[in-house]
Amino acid sequence: MRELSNHKLVVGMGGGSQKVKSLLGALHGSYLDVLITDSQTAEAILALEDMYITKRGQY
C-alpha cells in the first residue's frame, strides 16, 4: 500500500456486499482518489459511513 502514495492518481474498483468494509477503509485511509463501483455497493458504503458517524458522533 505504501507504493500507492507515489502515484498521482489511484483508481480503485470493487463491488459487492463483501467489499463494503474494505472499500470504506480504503477511502478513510485516503488510498484512493477515485472509486468505481455499482450503485448498490455505493449505497451500502454510504449507509455504513452514516452508522460510523452516528456511533462515533463525529464530523
Stockholm file with secondary structure:
# STOCKHOLM 1.0

chainA/1-59         MRELSNHKLVVGMGGGSQKVKSLLGALHGSYLDVLITDSQTAEAILALEDMYITKRGQY
#=GR chainA/1-59 SS CGGGGGSSCCEEECCSGGGHHHHHHHHHTTCCSEEECCHHHHHHHHHHHHHHHHHHTCC
#=GC SS_cons        CGGGGGSSCCEEECCSGGGHHHHHHHHHTTCCSEEECCHHHHHHHHHHHHHHHHHHTCC
//
